[in-house]
Amino acid sequence: MPLTRDQQAEIDRQRAETAATKRAVSPGLEEVLYQAFPVLDHGFVRVIDYMGDDAAVVQAARVSYGRGTKKVSEDKGLIHYLMRHRHSTPFEMCEIKFHVKLPIFVARQWIRHRTANVNEYSARYSILDREFYVPAEENLAAQSVSNRQGRGDVLTGSEAAQVLDLLRTDATHVYDHYLAMLNESEDGQKIDESRQGLARELARMNLGLNFYTQWYWKVDLHNLMHFLSLRADAHAQYEIRVYADIMVDLMKRWVPLTAEAFIEHRLHGVTLSKSAWGTIKRMLNGETVTQEASGLGKREWNELQALLKE
Protein backbone atom coordinates (compact mmCIF):
# COMPACT_ATOMS: atom_id res chain seq x y z
CA MET A 1 0.00 0.00 0.00
CA PRO A 2 1.40 3.46 -0.87
CA LEU A 3 -0.14 5.02 2.27
CA THR A 4 -0.21 3.90 5.88
CA ARG A 5 -3.27 4.43 8.04
CA ASP A 6 -1.56 7.34 9.80
CA GLN A 7 -0.67 8.97 6.49
CA GLN A 8 -4.22 8.60 5.17
CA ALA A 9 -5.60 10.03 8.42
CA GLU A 10 -3.30 13.05 8.06
CA ILE A 11 -4.42 13.58 4.46
CA ASP A 12 -8.08 13.31 5.49
CA ARG A 13 -7.47 15.91 8.19
CA GLN A 14 -5.79 18.29 5.75
CA ARG A 15 -8.54 17.87 3.17
CA ALA A 16 -11.22 18.55 5.80
CA GLU A 17 -9.73 21.94 6.70
CA THR A 18 -10.83 25.09 4.88
CA ALA A 19 -9.54 28.64 5.01
CA ALA A 20 -10.78 31.97 3.68
CA THR A 21 -8.32 33.67 1.35
CA LYS A 22 -7.98 36.62 -0.99
CA ARG A 23 -5.40 34.77 -3.04
CA ALA A 24 -6.20 33.30 -6.43
CA VAL A 25 -7.27 29.68 -6.16
CA SER A 26 -7.64 26.94 -8.74
CA PRO A 27 -11.00 25.18 -8.19
CA GLY A 28 -9.94 22.06 -10.06
CA LEU A 29 -6.77 21.66 -8.01
CA GLU A 30 -8.53 22.50 -4.75
CA GLU A 31 -10.71 19.42 -5.31
CA VAL A 32 -7.70 17.10 -5.05
CA LEU A 33 -5.33 19.13 -2.84
CA TYR A 34 -3.35 16.81 -0.51
CA GLN A 35 -4.88 13.72 -2.15
CA ALA A 36 -2.39 10.94 -2.93
CA PHE A 37 -2.51 9.45 -6.42
CA PRO A 38 -0.98 5.94 -6.42
CA VAL A 39 1.94 5.25 -8.78
CA LEU A 40 3.72 1.91 -9.36
CA ASP A 41 3.41 -0.55 -6.46
CA HIS A 42 4.17 1.66 -3.45
CA GLY A 43 4.56 5.21 -4.80
CA PHE A 44 2.33 8.26 -5.02
CA VAL A 45 2.14 11.89 -6.13
CA ARG A 46 0.18 14.56 -4.31
CA VAL A 47 -0.02 18.36 -4.45
CA ILE A 48 0.43 20.00 -1.07
CA ASP A 49 0.61 23.67 -2.11
CA TYR A 50 0.52 25.99 -5.12
CA MET A 51 0.64 29.66 -6.06
CA GLY A 52 -1.03 31.35 -9.03
CA ASP A 53 -3.25 30.22 -11.88
CA ASP A 54 -3.79 30.93 -15.60
CA ALA A 55 -4.71 34.52 -14.80
CA ALA A 56 -1.35 35.01 -13.08
CA VAL A 57 0.39 34.04 -16.33
CA VAL A 58 -1.70 36.53 -18.30
CA GLN A 59 -1.19 39.24 -15.70
CA ALA A 60 2.57 38.77 -15.76
CA ALA A 61 2.63 38.90 -19.56
CA ARG A 62 0.73 42.17 -19.59
CA VAL A 63 2.29 43.51 -16.38
CA SER A 64 -1.14 44.81 -15.42
CA TYR A 65 -3.44 44.98 -12.44
CA GLY A 66 -6.39 42.69 -11.99
CA ARG A 67 -6.88 39.09 -13.01
CA GLY A 68 -6.48 39.20 -16.76
CA THR A 69 -9.17 40.01 -19.25
CA LYS A 70 -12.90 39.43 -18.86
CA LYS A 71 -12.88 37.17 -21.92
CA VAL A 72 -11.40 33.71 -21.44
CA SER A 73 -10.84 33.50 -25.19
CA GLU A 74 -8.44 36.45 -25.06
CA ASP A 75 -6.48 34.92 -22.17
CA LYS A 76 -6.40 31.60 -24.01
CA GLY A 77 -5.07 33.24 -27.18
CA LEU A 78 -2.34 35.05 -25.27
CA ILE A 79 -1.24 31.90 -23.42
CA HIS A 80 -1.07 29.95 -26.68
CA TYR A 81 0.99 32.80 -28.19
CA LEU A 82 3.40 32.75 -25.22
CA MET A 83 3.75 28.98 -25.47
CA ARG A 84 4.16 28.96 -29.23
CA HIS A 85 6.88 31.60 -29.18
CA ARG A 86 8.58 30.25 -26.03
CA HIS A 87 8.07 33.34 -23.88
CA SER A 88 8.83 31.54 -20.63
CA THR A 89 8.99 34.29 -17.98
CA PRO A 90 5.21 34.68 -17.41
CA PHE A 91 4.96 30.96 -16.61
CA GLU A 92 7.61 31.36 -13.92
CA MET A 93 5.12 33.40 -11.86
CA CYS A 94 3.23 30.22 -10.84
CA GLU A 95 4.63 27.58 -8.49
CA ILE A 96 3.53 24.18 -7.23
CA LYS A 97 4.78 21.86 -4.49
CA PHE A 98 4.49 18.08 -4.80
CA HIS A 99 5.00 15.31 -2.27
CA VAL A 100 6.36 12.32 -4.19
CA LYS A 101 7.16 8.78 -3.11
CA LEU A 102 9.31 7.03 -5.68
CA PRO A 103 12.00 4.35 -6.14
CA ILE A 104 15.52 5.62 -5.59
CA PHE A 105 16.61 4.87 -9.17
CA VAL A 106 13.71 7.02 -10.44
CA ALA A 107 14.68 9.77 -8.02
CA ARG A 108 18.22 9.77 -9.44
CA GLN A 109 16.81 10.37 -12.94
CA TRP A 110 14.41 13.00 -11.63
CA ILE A 111 17.05 14.98 -9.72
CA ARG A 112 18.92 15.67 -12.97
CA HIS A 113 16.33 18.43 -13.48
CA ARG A 114 18.16 21.01 -11.39
CA THR A 115 15.45 23.69 -11.58
CA ALA A 116 13.39 22.87 -8.49
CA ASN A 117 13.68 23.00 -4.71
CA VAL A 118 13.97 19.53 -3.19
CA ASN A 119 13.92 18.17 0.34
CA GLU A 120 14.31 14.39 0.54
CA TYR A 121 13.52 11.90 3.28
CA SER A 122 16.68 11.37 5.33
CA ALA A 123 17.84 7.81 5.87
CA ARG A 124 20.51 9.26 8.18
CA TYR A 125 17.76 10.36 10.53
CA SER A 126 14.96 7.83 9.93
CA ILE A 127 14.69 4.16 9.02
CA LEU A 128 13.38 3.28 5.57
CA ASP A 129 10.34 1.02 5.28
CA ARG A 130 10.40 -2.44 3.74
CA GLU A 131 9.09 -1.09 0.44
CA PHE A 132 10.83 -1.80 -2.83
CA TYR A 133 9.74 -1.63 -6.44
CA VAL A 134 9.18 -4.82 -8.42
CA PRO A 135 8.00 -4.28 -12.02
CA ALA A 136 4.77 -5.78 -13.25
CA GLU A 137 5.54 -8.63 -15.65
CA GLU A 138 4.32 -6.63 -18.67
CA ASN A 139 7.00 -4.01 -17.92
CA LEU A 140 9.83 -6.50 -17.59
CA ALA A 141 11.78 -6.14 -20.81
CA ALA A 142 15.14 -7.11 -22.24
CA GLN A 143 17.80 -4.60 -23.24
CA SER A 144 17.10 -2.95 -26.59
CA VAL A 145 19.54 -3.95 -29.32
CA SER A 146 19.27 -0.52 -30.99
CA ASN A 147 19.00 1.84 -28.01
CA ARG A 148 21.58 1.65 -25.25
CA GLN A 149 19.25 3.25 -22.72
CA GLY A 150 16.00 1.61 -23.78
CA ARG A 151 14.02 -1.61 -23.60
CA GLY A 152 13.37 -4.30 -26.14
CA ASP A 153 11.02 -7.27 -26.12
CA VAL A 154 9.11 -8.15 -22.95
CA LEU A 155 10.50 -11.14 -21.04
CA THR A 156 8.12 -14.07 -20.65
CA GLY A 157 7.83 -17.48 -19.05
CA SER A 158 10.58 -18.89 -16.86
CA GLU A 159 12.98 -16.05 -17.68
CA ALA A 160 10.54 -13.43 -16.40
CA ALA A 161 9.73 -15.54 -13.33
CA GLN A 162 13.43 -15.91 -12.51
CA VAL A 163 14.07 -12.15 -12.76
CA LEU A 164 11.09 -11.29 -10.57
CA ASP A 165 12.15 -13.88 -8.00
CA LEU A 166 15.70 -12.47 -7.94
CA LEU A 167 14.42 -8.92 -7.47
CA ARG A 168 12.14 -9.86 -4.57
CA THR A 169 14.66 -12.19 -2.92
CA ASP A 170 17.58 -9.77 -3.15
CA ALA A 171 15.55 -6.84 -1.84
CA THR A 172 14.17 -8.91 1.05
CA HIS A 173 17.65 -10.12 2.03
CA VAL A 174 19.29 -6.69 1.96
CA TYR A 175 16.46 -5.20 4.02
CA ASP A 176 16.82 -8.00 6.59
CA HIS A 177 20.54 -7.25 6.75
CA TYR A 178 19.80 -3.51 6.98
CA LEU A 179 17.69 -4.09 10.10
CA ALA A 180 20.29 -6.48 11.52
CA MET A 181 23.03 -3.87 11.14
CA LEU A 182 20.78 -1.28 12.78
CA ASN A 183 19.97 -3.80 15.53
CA GLU A 184 16.29 -2.92 15.19
CA SER A 185 13.15 -4.86 14.37
CA GLU A 186 10.49 -3.52 11.99
CA ASP A 187 8.43 -2.28 14.94
CA GLY A 188 11.36 -0.16 16.15
CA GLN A 189 12.50 -2.41 19.02
CA LYS A 190 16.10 -3.38 19.75
CA ILE A 191 16.98 -6.88 18.52
CA ASP A 192 19.82 -7.26 21.00
CA GLU A 193 19.89 -4.94 24.03
CA SER A 194 23.60 -5.63 24.56
CA ARG A 195 24.72 -3.79 21.41
CA GLN A 196 24.08 -0.41 19.81
CA GLY A 197 23.88 -1.22 16.12
CA LEU A 198 25.48 0.48 13.13
CA ALA A 199 24.84 4.16 12.43
CA ARG A 200 21.86 4.72 10.12
CA GLU A 201 23.97 6.74 7.70
CA LEU A 202 26.16 3.66 7.17
CA ALA A 203 23.55 0.90 7.32
CA ARG A 204 21.59 2.46 4.45
CA MET A 205 24.40 1.84 1.94
CA ASN A 206 23.38 -1.80 1.74
CA LEU A 207 19.97 -0.99 0.22
CA GLY A 208 19.29 -1.25 -3.50
CA LEU A 209 18.07 1.37 -5.94
CA ASN A 210 14.58 -0.11 -6.05
CA PHE A 211 13.82 0.90 -2.45
CA TYR A 212 11.48 3.83 -2.03
CA THR A 213 12.35 7.34 -0.94
CA GLN A 214 10.16 10.44 -0.59
CA TRP A 215 10.61 14.15 -1.16
CA TYR A 216 8.94 17.52 -1.43
CA TRP A 217 9.56 18.97 -4.90
CA LYS A 218 8.68 22.64 -5.50
CA VAL A 219 8.95 24.03 -9.02
CA ASP A 220 7.67 26.94 -11.09
CA LEU A 221 5.29 26.30 -13.96
CA HIS A 222 7.86 26.95 -16.69
CA ASN A 223 10.30 24.39 -15.31
CA LEU A 224 7.50 21.94 -14.56
CA MET A 225 6.57 22.02 -18.25
CA HIS A 226 10.20 21.41 -19.23
CA PHE A 227 10.27 18.39 -16.92
CA LEU A 228 6.98 17.06 -18.28
CA SER A 229 7.97 17.62 -21.92
CA LEU A 230 10.83 15.16 -21.36
CA ARG A 231 9.39 12.73 -18.82
CA ALA A 232 5.81 12.46 -20.14
CA ASP A 233 7.23 11.75 -23.59
CA ALA A 234 6.63 8.27 -25.01
CA HIS A 235 10.40 7.68 -25.12
CA ALA A 236 10.90 8.31 -21.39
CA GLN A 237 11.50 5.38 -19.06
CA TYR A 238 8.19 3.87 -17.97
CA GLU A 239 8.87 4.19 -14.24
CA ILE A 240 9.29 7.96 -14.41
CA ARG A 241 6.74 8.50 -17.18
CA VAL A 242 3.87 7.22 -15.02
CA TYR A 243 4.67 9.92 -12.46
CA ALA A 244 4.81 12.57 -15.19
CA ASP A 245 1.48 11.42 -16.65
CA ILE A 246 -0.26 12.01 -13.32
CA MET A 247 1.41 15.40 -13.02
CA VAL A 248 0.12 16.37 -16.48
CA ASP A 249 -3.40 15.56 -15.25
CA LEU A 250 -2.82 17.66 -12.13
CA MET A 251 -1.54 20.51 -14.31
CA LYS A 252 -4.81 20.36 -16.29
CA ARG A 253 -6.67 20.91 -13.03
CA TRP A 254 -4.39 23.70 -11.88
CA VAL A 255 -3.91 25.79 -15.03
CA PRO A 256 -6.26 24.38 -17.70
CA LEU A 257 -5.52 27.02 -20.35
CA THR A 258 -1.78 26.68 -19.94
CA ALA A 259 -2.04 22.87 -19.90
CA GLU A 260 -4.00 22.94 -23.16
CA ALA A 261 -1.36 25.15 -24.80
CA PHE A 262 1.47 23.01 -23.40
CA ILE A 263 -0.03 19.79 -24.77
CA GLU A 264 -0.73 21.41 -28.14
CA HIS A 265 2.61 23.15 -28.71
CA ARG A 266 5.14 21.30 -26.53
CA LEU A 267 4.14 17.83 -25.41
CA HIS A 268 2.52 16.79 -28.70
CA GLY A 269 4.14 19.43 -30.87
CA VAL A 270 7.03 18.80 -33.25
CA THR A 271 10.29 20.67 -33.67
CA LEU A 272 12.06 20.33 -37.02
CA SER A 273 15.55 21.24 -38.09
CA LYS A 274 16.02 23.66 -40.97
CA SER A 275 17.02 20.76 -43.24
CA ALA A 276 14.03 18.64 -42.20
CA TRP A 277 11.64 21.52 -42.86
CA GLY A 278 13.29 22.07 -46.23
CA THR A 279 12.84 18.38 -47.05
CA ILE A 280 9.13 18.54 -46.23
CA LYS A 281 8.67 21.60 -48.44
CA ARG A 282 10.36 19.79 -51.32
CA MET A 283 8.04 16.82 -50.81
CA LEU A 284 5.00 19.10 -50.75
CA ASN A 285 6.15 20.51 -54.10
CA GLY A 286 6.02 16.99 -55.56
CA GLU A 287 9.71 16.19 -55.46
CA THR A 288 10.86 12.68 -54.56
CA VAL A 289 13.52 13.20 -51.91
CA THR A 290 15.96 10.49 -50.83
CA GLN A 291 17.89 10.44 -47.59
CA GLU A 292 21.13 11.16 -49.44
CA ALA A 293 19.61 14.15 -51.24
CA SER A 294 17.94 15.54 -48.12
CA GLY A 295 21.13 16.43 -46.29
CA LEU A 296 19.80 14.63 -43.19
CA GLY A 297 21.66 12.01 -41.21
CA LYS A 298 20.24 8.49 -41.20
CA ARG A 299 18.74 8.80 -37.70
CA GLU A 300 17.08 12.14 -38.38
CA TRP A 301 15.79 10.86 -41.72
CA ASN A 302 14.24 7.80 -40.07
CA GLU A 303 12.68 9.98 -37.37
CA LEU A 304 11.20 12.26 -40.04
CA GLN A 305 9.80 9.28 -41.97
CA ALA A 306 8.22 7.88 -38.81
CA LEU A 307 6.72 11.29 -38.05
CA LEU A 308 5.20 11.62 -41.53
CA LYS A 309 3.58 8.19 -41.18
CA GLU A 310 1.79 9.03 -37.92
C-alpha angles and dihedrals in degrees: 000000000000092000132046121218090256092051092049090048090053091050091049089051093050093047091050093057121090132187134191113238142172091208122105112267132194109227093200093052093042088062092064102027111144091004114135117229110203118237127184114336102314106004135099145179124215136168113232100172143359142178128211136001139217090297090057089058091050092045092051092049092052095034088221140136123258131033103300126275127331090240116075089201091063092049090047092051092050093048091050089049091051091048095045093051095039097242094164105172098081090056090055089069091076124070136185134191122211132192106212132184111196144150114275094242089056090048090054090056092044095050091061085081095084096185101091140069112251134188114180132199108266117232087186089066104028137033118250119237124245091262122128133161120252115179121238109252092251089060095049104104139165124245113282114248092212103037119052093203099038143077132255132190120352115257115241142183122003093352092058092044091052093050093048091048091051092049094050095041095047093047092048092050096048091048090051089051090046090057091044091054090048089047089226135121122223090262091057098257125134113259093204118018091199095069137050103219131226121302113269092235089061101036091058093065090078093064122099130238093256093069115106128253131178136216147169110241118192119186140160120247095253093055092041089058091049089052092047094046088062103032100039089051117113090242094057120105110275095235093059096034093063089058091048092049091057090047090053088055090049090049089055088057094045103043107007096175093049091045091053091051092045093052092045100046106022116019096040097018125104130229117203131193119238090255093049091050089048090051092052092050090052090051091049088054089058099259120142104229123195126200091251092051094045097067089229125129118245094257094048091045092053091047090051092049091050090049093051091051095055 
